[in-house]
Amino acid sequence: MTTLRPFTCDDLFKFNNVNFDPLTETYGLSFYTQYLAKWPEYFQLAESPSGQIMGYIMGKVEGHLDNWHGHVTALTVSPDYRRLGLAALLMSFLEDISEKKRAYFVDLFVRKSNQVAINMYTNLGYIIYRTILDYYSGDQDEDAYDMRKALSRDVNKKSVIPYTQPVRLEHIDMN
């Protein structure tokens, strides 16, 4: 049986088995602790009965007016525990928190090449809202999809009317 529980500072020293995936964005210790301090309710962990970390989700709530939204900063599940529905469970958790915070939508960024994740998010009701050019940097820059799902507060679904043209990161308001 899987347990969802709040992520703690101690977990930062135990989650390497989850973060060693090449598709997982890994951040510095200060980044994780900042999220834990500012948005603790958005940082959840899936744990096995033996206490092994199976996956986690890290997010936040941000924006203003009708751009008030939940954001998925990181979602990852250990390769040993994939295809069990854990990612969907963690996403549902973040969406529920965002509903309680009266957000209009939830958004996330995903590599354009990560078709498995794109399919999963699409199956969870997310749409490709826009393409952000060269969002990911590294050996080879890569575009990202900004995917969104409207929440109940967005009655007219204005937050999920897609852009038709790609945008550059410096031209968008990230809040």
C-alpha positions in Angstrom: 0.0 0.0 0.0 1.3 3.5 -0.9 1.2 6.3 1.6 1.1 9.9 0.5 2.6 12.2 3.1 4.2 15.6 3.3 7.8 15.8 2.1 10.2 16.7 4.9 13.8 18.1 5.0 15.1 14.6 5.9 13.6 13.2 2.7 16.1 15.3 0.8 18.8 12.9 1.8 16.8 9.8 0.8 15.4 10.6 -2.7 18.3 10.0 -5.0 16.8 6.7 -6.3 14.0 8.8 -7.7 16.1 11.7 -9.1 18.6 9.6 -11.0 16.3 9.4 -14.0 17.5 11.4 -17.1 14.1 13.0 -17.6 13.9 14.2 -14.0 14.9 17.8 -13.5 17.2 17.9 -10.4 17.6 21.1 -8.4 20.0 22.3 -5.7 19.3 21.7 -2.0 18.4 25.4 -1.5 15.8 25.2 -4.2 14.0 22.2 -2.5 14.2 23.8 0.9 12.8 27.1 -0.4 9.7 25.2 -1.8 9.3 23.3 1.5 9.4 26.5 3.4 7.1 28.5 1.1 4.6 25.9 -0.2 4.8 22.9 2.1 1.3 21.8 1.2 2.4 21.5 -2.5 5.3 19.1 -1.8 4.2 15.5 -1.3 5.9 12.1 -1.3 4.7 8.6 -2.2 6.2 6.1 0.2 6.2 2.3 0.1 5.3 0.2 3.2 9.0 -0.4 3.7 9.7 3.3 3.7 11.2 3.6 0.3 10.5 6.8 -1.6 8.4 5.9 -4.7 8.0 9.4 -6.1 7.1 12.9 -5.3 5.5 16.1 -6.5 6.6 19.6 -5.9 4.6 22.6 -6.8 3.4 26.1 -5.9 0.5 28.5 -6.3 1.2 31.8 -8.0 -0.1 34.5 -10.2 -2.8 37.1 -9.8 -6.5 37.7 -10.7 -7.6 35.1 -13.3 -4.0 34.0 -13.7 -4.0 32.6 -10.1 -2.9 29.0 -10.6 -1.3 25.9 -9.2 2.0 25.0 -10.9 3.7 21.6 -11.0 7.5 22.3 -10.6 8.5 18.6 -10.5 6.8 15.3 -10.7 8.8 12.1 -10.7 8.2 8.4 -9.9 11.1 6.0 -9.4 11.5 3.6 -12.4 10.7 0.7 -10.1 7.2 2.1 -9.4 6.1 3.4 -12.7 2.9 2.3 -14.4 1.1 1.9 -11.1 -0.9 5.2 -11.2 1.4 7.0 -8.7 1.9 10.0 -11.0 -1.9 10.4 -11.5 -2.4 10.1 -7.7 0.2 12.8 -7.1 -1.2 15.1 -9.8 -4.7 14.6 -8.3 -3.3 15.6 -4.9 -1.8 18.9 -6.4 -5.0 19.6 -8.3 -7.1 19.2 -5.1 -4.8 21.6 -3.2 -5.1 24.1 -6.1 -8.9 23.9 -6.0 -8.8 24.6 -2.2 -6.5 27.6 -3.0 -9.2 28.8 -5.5 -6.9 28.6 -8.5 -8.2 28.9 -12.0 -6.0 26.2 -13.5 -2.9 24.0 -13.0 0.0 24.3 -15.4 3.3 22.5 -15.9 6.2 22.4 -18.4 7.3 19.2 -20.1 10.0 18.5 -22.7 8.6 18.4 -26.2 10.4 15.1 -26.7 8.9 13.4 -23.6 6.0 11.8 -25.3 5.3 9.4 -22.4 4.7 12.3 -20.0 2.7 14.3 -22.6 0.4 11.3 -23.1 0.0 10.9 -19.4 -0.9 14.5 -18.9 -3.3 14.5 -21.8 -5.0 11.4 -20.3 -5.4 13.4 -17.1 -7.2 16.2 -18.9 -4.3 18.6 -19.7 -4.0 20.4 -23.0 -1.0 21.8 -24.8 -1.5 25.5 -24.1 1.6 26.8 -25.8 5.1 25.9 -26.9 8.0 27.7 -25.2 11.0 27.9 -27.4 14.4 26.8 -26.0 13.0 26.4 -22.5 15.3 23.6 -21.5 19.1 24.2 -21.8 21.8 21.7 -21.9 23.9 19.9 -24.5 21.1 20.7 -26.9 18.4 23.3 -26.1 14.8 21.9 -26.2 11.4 23.4 -26.5 8.8 22.8 -23.8 5.1 22.5 -23.8 3.2 24.5 -21.3 0.3 22.2 -20.5 -2.8 23.3 -18.6 -5.9 22.0 -17.0 -8.8 24.3 -16.1 -10.1 24.0 -12.5 -13.7 24.6 -11.4 -13.2 28.3 -10.8 -12.5 28.8 -14.5 -16.2 28.3 -15.5 -15.6 29.5 -19.1 -12.3 27.6 -19.5 -10.5 30.8 -20.6 -7.2 29.6 -19.1 -7.0 26.7 -21.6 -7.6 28.6 -24.9 -4.3 27.6 -26.6 -1.8 30.0 -28.2 -1.3 29.3 -31.9 2.3 30.6 -32.1 5.3 29.5 -30.0 6.7 32.0 -27.5 10.0 32.7 -26.0 10.5 32.5 -22.2 11.5 36.1 -21.9 8.2 37.2 -23.5 5.9 35.5 -21.1 4.7 36.5 -17.6 5.6 33.5 -15.4 3.3 34.7 -12.6 
